[in-house]
Amino acid sequence: MAEFAMVTEDELERARREPEFRRKLLADSLDVLLATLNRMRNSKRAADPVCAGQIREGVELAIKLAEMLQATADAAAPKAA
């Protein structure tokens, strides 16, 4: 599992220029988010309304990240003639 680290401005700029780096950054972020959501889901606080709301927000973000990752994969796929 990847460990969370803040993304730097240099990394963001590199992600804008390099599609492969962008995909890796998205995939790593999604992995960290999913691992965190899993830990939260398994915690004793999961039934707490505040925690449950954070889990819902995290799931929505995970969906957005997955869609972005899919879009980058689709853009990189060779086009049929």
Buried (B, 14 or more C-beta within 10 A) or exposed (E): EEEEEEEEEEBEEEBEEEEEEBBBBBBBBBBBBBBBBEEBEEEEEEEEEEBBEBBEEBBEBBEEBBEBBEEBEEEEEEEEE
